[in-house]
Amino acid sequence: MIFNMSNLDKLIQHFEKFPGIGGRQAKRFAFHLLTLDPSSVSEISELIATLQTSVVECASCHRFFSKNGGMGTLCSICEAQNRDHSKLLVVAQDSDIQAIERSGVYDGLYFVLGGTVPLLHSEDAKKLRGGTLKATVEARLKPGLTEIILGFAVNPDGENTTRFVESIISPLFINLPQAPKLSQLGRGLSTGSELEYADPETIKNALRNRS
């Protein structure tokens, strides 16, 4: 017997694929849409339909940003002349940048690695931008890169990702007369903390106490 899924079932199935969303939450999302007025549903549908054409990936830091009718390939952070280009903060995902920017304490540039390296699934490292990060760091050494900050979660996967990044970029510094400082977020973030959920004051302390 062939079971034909309804549109509602298909929608729930799609929501279940979202990070951190289980079956119960997926159903709540789907049934909530049924309670909205037609104009709201149409607006949501249009936003989803145009998302991949209105939002692009920055050619430098690889975070997503809204084009807003522009044709540039760099986001507003990478284009800003008042940012400190001697510092590079490597994070796992876009939402980490948003959390750090809210703290107002960091004025350097970023690089989005694209995820973390799970302790028990090291093969996932192949999905990350390890090679691109290496090329980015190498290109910025001559212009005066003085510090690389590794901003990953304080948990086993975050620590494993830190080791992964160090193994990629450390060989670049072997023959340099003065290598960039390689630092990590310090006191402020408690064990198990994710950057995207940390409050601005916690992030301020973690950046100020980096080592």
LUMRO-199743 format. One record per residue (C-alpha): residue number from 1; residue in three letters; x, y, z. Coordinates in Angstrom, 3 decimals. Each point is the difference from the previous one (the first is absolute). Example, Ala and Ser with C-alpha at 12.3 -4.5 7.8 and 13.67 -1.06 7.14 Angstrom:
BEGIN
   i  aa        x        y        z
   1 ALA   12.300   -4.500    7.800
   2 SER    1.370    3.440   -0.660
end
This chain:
BEGIN
   i  aa        x        y        z
   1 MET    0.000    0.000    0.000
   2 ILE    1.405    3.401   -1.023
   3 PHE   -0.311    2.705    2.635
   4 ASN   -0.487    3.460   -1.466
   5 MET    1.268    2.717    2.320
   6 SER   -2.120    3.109    0.352
   7 ASN    1.519    3.466   -0.434
   8 LEU   -0.178    0.394    3.765
   9 ASP    1.972   -3.209    0.562
  10 LYS    2.607    1.102   -2.541
  11 LEU    0.345    3.388    1.693
  12 ILE    0.460   -1.633    3.402
  13 GLN    2.635   -2.275   -1.501
  14 HIS    1.899    3.020   -1.351
  15 PHE   -0.108    1.780    3.365
  16 GLU    1.407   -3.135    1.655
  17 LYS    3.150    0.428   -2.116
  18 PHE    0.746    3.367    1.638
  19 PRO    2.896   -0.059    2.539
  20 GLY   -1.200   -0.753    3.513
  21 ILE   -3.640   -0.497   -1.041
  22 GLY   -1.794   -3.208    0.939
  23 GLY   -3.301   -1.434   -1.163
  24 ARG   -2.086    1.732    2.663
  25 GLN    1.424    3.453   -0.752
  26 ALA   -0.330   -0.594   -3.735
  27 LYS   -3.717   -0.687    0.442
  28 ARG   -0.416    3.177    2.055
  29 PHE    1.580    2.063   -2.784
  30 ALA   -2.209   -1.560   -2.654
  31 PHE   -3.242    0.365    1.945
  32 HIS    0.905    3.566    0.946
  33 LEU    0.172    0.862   -3.696
  34 LEU   -3.573   -1.235   -0.352
  35 THR   -1.155    2.597    2.536
  36 LEU    1.535    2.955   -1.870
  37 ASP   -1.910    2.250   -2.361
  38 PRO    0.588   -0.521   -3.754
  39 SER    2.114    3.164   -0.385
  40 SER    2.454   -1.148    2.683
  41 VAL    0.318   -3.435   -1.585
  42 SER    0.581    1.620   -3.407
  43 GLU    2.705    2.261    1.437
  44 ILE    1.787   -2.957    1.617
  45 SER   -0.238   -1.961   -3.258
  46 GLU    1.453    2.900   -1.991
  47 LEU    2.859    0.497    2.461
  48 ILE    0.931   -3.674   -0.224
  49 ALA   -0.286   -0.004   -3.800
  50 THR    2.343    2.995   -0.393
  51 LEU    2.414   -0.877    2.817
  52 GLN    2.707   -1.555   -2.161
  53 THR    0.028    2.915   -2.433
  54 SER   -0.248    2.847    2.523
  55 VAL    2.539   -1.384    2.481
  56 VAL    3.537   -0.903   -1.088
  57 GLU    3.209   -1.283    1.560
  58 CYS    2.782    2.504    0.645
  59 ALA    3.025   -0.754   -2.173
  60 SER    2.360    0.785    2.880
  61 CYS   -1.426   -1.126    3.361
  62 HIS   -2.671   -2.352   -1.451
  63 ARG   -2.864    1.240    2.133
  64 PHE   -3.363    0.540   -1.677
  65 PHE   -1.203    3.550   -0.585
  66 SER   -2.880    1.731   -1.749
  67 LYS    0.901    1.600   -3.331
  68 ASN   -2.673    2.701    0.321
  69 GLY    0.240    0.678   -3.724
  70 GLY    3.792    0.291    0.028
  71 MET    2.447   -1.935   -2.154
  72 GLY    2.930   -0.193    2.439
  73 THR    1.517   -3.316    1.068
  74 LEU    1.082    1.154    3.470
  75 CYS   -2.180    0.431    3.085
  76 SER   -0.138    3.287    1.921
  77 ILE    2.516   -1.222    2.603
  78 CYS    2.646   -0.992   -2.549
  79 GLU   -0.550    3.232   -1.952
  80 ALA    0.252    2.272    3.049
  81 GLN    3.161    2.108    0.020
  82 ASN   -0.106    0.486    3.766
  83 ARG    0.347   -3.713    0.838
  84 ASP    3.339   -1.263    1.325
  85 HIS    1.385   -2.178   -2.810
  86 SER    2.820   -1.285    2.206
  87 LYS   -2.426   -2.231    1.953
  88 LEU   -1.921   -3.002   -1.312
  89 LEU   -2.642   -1.773    2.081
  90 VAL   -0.875   -3.499   -1.224
  91 VAL   -3.515   -1.168    0.914
  92 ALA   -2.092   -3.048   -0.804
  93 GLN   -3.095    1.674   -1.444
  94 ASP   -1.650    3.279   -0.990
  95 SER   -2.046    0.297    3.174
  96 ASP    3.229    0.162    2.028
  97 ILE    0.951    3.215   -1.812
  98 GLN   -3.361    1.555    0.846
  99 ALA    0.496   -0.811    3.683
 100 ILE    3.525    1.458    0.046
 101 GLU   -1.030    3.162   -1.852
 102 ARG   -2.721    0.612    2.607
 103 SER    2.693    0.098    2.681
 104 GLY    1.599    3.013   -1.718
 105 VAL    3.491   -0.907    1.233
 106 TYR    1.583   -1.575   -3.099
 107 ASP    1.060    2.150   -2.960
 108 GLY    1.936   -2.466   -2.157
 109 LEU   -0.984   -2.275   -2.891
 110 TYR   -1.579   -3.461   -0.019
 111 PHE    0.155   -3.352   -1.742
 112 VAL   -2.926   -2.451    0.089
 113 LEU    1.337   -3.559    0.026
 114 GLY   -3.397   -1.485   -0.815
 115 GLY   -0.463   -2.235    3.033
 116 THR    1.978   -1.986    2.540
 117 VAL    1.892   -3.291    0.022
 118 PRO   -1.914   -2.452    2.230
 119 LEU    2.292   -1.962    2.288
 120 LEU   -1.380   -3.349   -1.188
 121 HIS   -0.414    0.950   -3.670
 122 SER    3.287    1.543   -1.115
 123 GLU   -0.860   -0.720   -3.639
 124 ASP   -2.411    2.964    0.209
 125 ALA    3.070    2.243   -0.234
 126 LYS   -0.089   -0.560   -3.770
 127 LYS   -3.242    2.002   -0.161
 128 LEU    1.593    3.085    1.571
 129 ARG    1.947    2.860   -1.608
 130 GLY    3.367   -1.148    1.315
 131 GLY    1.828    0.531   -3.284
 132 THR   -1.616    3.389   -0.520
 133 LEU    0.968    1.075    3.525
 134 LYS    3.606   -0.998   -0.631
 135 ALA    0.059    2.049   -3.215
 136 THR   -1.622    2.974    1.756
 137 VAL    2.528    0.008    2.839
 138 GLU    2.905   -0.405   -2.423
 139 ALA   -1.221    2.942   -2.098
 140 ARG   -0.346    2.248    3.058
 141 LEU    3.410   -0.689    1.514
 142 LYS    1.840    2.561   -2.145
 143 PRO   -2.574    2.807    0.489
 144 GLY    0.575   -0.296    3.747
 145 LEU   -2.126   -2.697    1.637
 146 THR    1.032    0.039    3.675
 147 GLU   -2.634   -2.113    1.764
 148 ILE   -2.294   -2.907   -0.815
 149 ILE   -2.727   -0.644    2.567
 150 LEU   -1.671   -3.415    0.068
 151 GLY   -3.568    0.602    1.150
 152 PHE   -1.563   -3.424    0.394
 153 ALA   -2.400   -1.411    2.576
 154 VAL    1.381   -1.095    3.359
 155 ASN   -0.808   -3.682   -0.440
 156 PRO    1.759   -3.122   -1.388
 157 ASP   -1.008    0.748   -3.609
 158 GLY    1.196    3.593    0.320
 159 GLU    3.335   -1.107    1.452
 160 ASN    0.391   -2.575   -2.775
 161 THR   -0.709    2.708   -2.581
 162 THR    2.642    2.223    1.604
 163 ARG    2.577   -2.780   -0.391
 164 PHE   -1.099   -0.509   -3.613
 165 VAL    0.461    3.690   -0.861
 166 GLU    3.349    0.177    1.803
 167 SER    1.262   -2.974   -2.018
 168 ILE   -0.904    1.820   -3.227
 169 ILE    1.419    3.455    0.647
 170 SER    2.929   -0.622    2.385
 171 PRO    2.305   -1.333   -2.773
 172 LEU   -0.334    3.394   -1.731
 173 PHE    1.884    1.673    2.863
 174 ILE    3.053   -2.299    0.204
 175 ASN    2.470    2.187   -1.910
 176 LEU   -1.432    3.379    0.932
 177 PRO    2.182    2.370    2.058
 178 GLN   -3.120    1.026    1.943
 179 ALA   -3.054   -2.235   -0.159
 180 PRO   -3.528    1.288    0.687
 181 LYS   -1.316   -0.627    3.493
 182 LEU   -2.342   -2.997    0.085
 183 SER   -2.535    0.513    2.793
 184 GLN   -3.242   -1.460    1.310
 185 LEU   -2.970    1.541    1.770
 186 GLY    0.718    0.264    3.711
 187 ARG   -1.920    0.120    3.247
 188 GLY   -3.621    0.960   -0.395
 189 LEU   -1.345   -2.885   -2.025
 190 SER   -0.913   -2.902    2.247
 191 THR    0.626   -3.614   -0.960
 192 GLY   -2.516   -1.180   -2.580
 193 SER   -0.878    3.532   -1.112
 194 GLU   -0.884    0.808   -3.606
 195 LEU    1.044    3.442   -1.248
 196 GLU   -3.298    0.744   -1.718
 197 TYR   -1.905   -0.336    3.302
 198 ALA    2.429    1.977    2.157
 199 ASP   -1.032    3.452    1.217
 200 PRO    2.068    3.078   -1.015
 201 GLU    1.652    0.394    3.415
 202 THR    1.159   -3.620    0.009
 203 ILE    1.499    0.401   -3.476
 204 LYS    1.714    3.244    1.047
 205 ASN    1.704   -1.798    2.881
 206 ALA    0.974   -2.954   -2.187
 207 LEU    1.628    2.284   -2.585
 208 ARG    1.749    2.213    2.539
 209 ASN    1.392   -3.035    1.842
 210 ARG    1.084   -1.929   -3.087
 211 SER    3.357   -1.701    0.163
end
